[in-house]
């Protein structure tokens, strides 16, 4: 039996309340770290199409994109966009959207600038990402279902912050799909 590539994550949305969502991932980060580095830091933006295609072709068992209304790429921070010249997750999302037919909802969230998560310990990552997303179009979220897309997840703090932000606008369903899951200990 193959290993499950879907897990459940929770984010606190209030006192004694949480929002539970599922996260599917395509690869373990350790297996694809070289290609991710080329994509994110060496300007090889064509890999975004490849990653989007792999996400479509290798969806975790039990993850059905027909259950959703939109794909929502986690937006890059303004400084990341300026440094790279392209939005990594949006490139992945565009290809995945072409293949699965779900529209991209890239205009719903805006990322505010913050320091990079690279090299931060678990607790530092959680604190670093707090309040870093702004909901631009809450009416487009109400009653709709979204697959939040990201290239890499480590602690889940970015996904949690996106889910927390979206949950304030009454979505029907929120889940996440990432290209790579990085496994680390809670101390870093």
C-alpha positions in Angstrom: 0.0 0.0 0.0 1.4 3.4 -0.9 1.9 6.2 1.6 -0.9 8.8 1.8 -0.1 12.2 0.5 -3.1 13.9 2.2 -3.2 15.0 5.8 -5.5 17.2 7.8 -4.4 20.6 9.3 -6.2 22.9 11.7 -6.1 26.6 12.2 -7.6 28.5 15.2 -10.3 30.9 14.1 -11.4 32.0 17.5 -11.7 31.0 21.1 -12.5 27.3 21.1 -13.0 27.3 17.3 -10.9 25.9 14.5 -11.1 25.5 10.8 -10.0 22.1 9.6 -8.8 21.5 6.0 -7.0 18.9 4.1 -3.6 19.3 2.4 -2.5 17.2 -0.5 1.1 17.1 -1.7 2.7 15.7 -4.8 6.4 15.2 -3.7 8.6 15.2 -0.6 10.8 18.3 -0.7 14.0 16.2 -0.3 13.3 14.5 -3.6 12.7 17.6 -5.6 14.7 20.3 -3.8 17.1 20.9 -6.7 14.4 21.6 -9.2 12.5 23.8 -6.7 15.7 25.8 -6.1 16.2 26.3 -9.9 12.6 27.4 -10.2 12.5 29.8 -7.3 16.1 31.2 -7.1 17.8 30.6 -10.5 15.2 32.0 -12.8 14.1 28.8 -14.4 10.4 29.8 -14.6 9.5 27.2 -17.2 9.6 24.7 -14.4 6.3 26.2 -13.2 4.5 24.6 -16.2 6.1 21.2 -15.4 5.2 21.4 -11.7 1.6 22.3 -12.6 1.4 19.4 -15.0 2.9 17.0 -12.3 0.3 18.3 -9.8 -2.5 17.5 -12.3 -1.1 14.1 -13.3 -0.1 13.0 -9.8 -3.0 14.2 -7.6 -3.1 12.3 -4.3 -5.7 9.5 -4.3 -9.0 10.9 -3.0 -8.2 14.5 -4.0 -10.8 15.4 -6.7 -10.5 18.9 -8.2 -14.1 18.6 -9.5 -15.2 19.2 -5.9 -14.1 22.9 -6.1 -15.0 26.2 -7.7 -11.6 27.8 -7.9 -7.8 27.4 -7.7 -6.3 30.1 -5.5 -2.5 30.5 -5.7 -0.8 31.8 -2.5 0.3 35.2 -3.7 4.0 36.1 -3.6 5.1 39.0 -1.5 6.0 42.3 -3.4 9.7 41.8 -2.6 9.7 38.2 -3.9 8.0 39.4 -7.1 10.5 42.2 -7.5 13.5 39.8 -6.8 12.3 37.0 -9.1 10.3 38.9 -11.7 7.6 36.2 -11.6 5.1 34.7 -9.2 6.1 31.1 -8.7 2.8 29.7 -7.5 0.8 31.6 -10.1 2.8 30.0 -12.8 2.1 26.5 -11.4 -1.5 27.4 -11.0 -1.9 28.7 -14.6 -0.8 25.3 -15.9 -2.9 23.3 -13.5 -5.9 25.5 -14.4 -5.4 24.9 -18.1 -5.4 21.1 -17.4 -8.2 20.8 -14.9 -10.5 23.6 -16.1 -10.9 25.3 -12.8 -10.4 29.1 -13.0 -7.7 30.8 -11.1 -8.8 33.3 -8.4 -5.6 35.2 -8.1 -7.3 38.6 -7.4 -8.8 37.6 -4.1 -5.8 37.8 -1.8 -2.9 40.2 -1.6 0.3 39.4 0.2 1.9 42.0 2.3 5.6 42.3 2.5 7.4 40.3 5.3 10.8 38.7 5.7 11.4 35.4 4.0 10.5 32.2 5.8 13.7 30.5 4.7 15.9 29.6 7.6 13.4 30.4 10.3 12.5 27.9 13.1 9.0 26.6 13.5 7.7 29.2 16.0 9.4 32.0 14.1 7.7 31.0 10.8 4.3 31.1 12.5 5.0 34.6 13.9 6.5 35.9 10.7 3.5 35.1 8.6 0.8 36.4 11.0 -1.4 39.1 9.3 0.5 38.9 6.0 -2.5 38.4 3.7 -5.3 40.8 2.9 -8.6 39.8 1.5 -9.3 42.0 -1.6 -12.6 40.5 -2.8 -14.5 38.9 0.1 -17.7 38.7 -1.9 -16.0 36.2 -4.3 -15.3 33.9 -1.4 -18.8 33.7 0.1 -20.3 30.2 -0.6 -17.5 29.1 -2.9 -14.9 26.3 -2.6 -11.2 26.8 -3.1 -8.1 24.8 -3.5 -5.3 26.9 -2.1 -2.1 26.2 -4.1 1.5 26.6 -2.9 4.9 25.4 -4.2 6.3 24.2 -0.9 5.0 23.8 2.7 7.2 23.3 5.7 5.3 24.1 8.9 2.0 24.9 7.3 2.0 28.4 8.8 1.6 30.2 5.4 -1.3 27.9 4.4 -2.8 28.4 7.9 -2.7 32.2 7.5 -4.3 32.0 4.0 -7.0 29.7 5.3 -7.6 31.9 8.3 -7.9 35.0 6.1 -10.3 33.3 3.6 -12.4 31.8 6.4 -13.6 35.2 7.5 -15.6 35.5 4.2 -17.8 32.5 4.6 -16.4 30.0 2.1 -18.2 26.7 1.5 -14.9 24.7 1.5 -11.2 25.4 1.7 -8.4 22.8 1.1 -4.8 23.0 -0.1 -2.6 21.4 -2.6 1.2 21.8 -2.7 3.9 20.7 -5.0 6.3 19.7 -2.2 6.0 19.0 1.5 9.2 19.6 3.5 9.4 17.4 6.7 11.3 18.9 9.6 11.4 18.6 13.4 9.5 21.2 15.4 12.7 22.8 16.6 13.9 23.6 13.1 
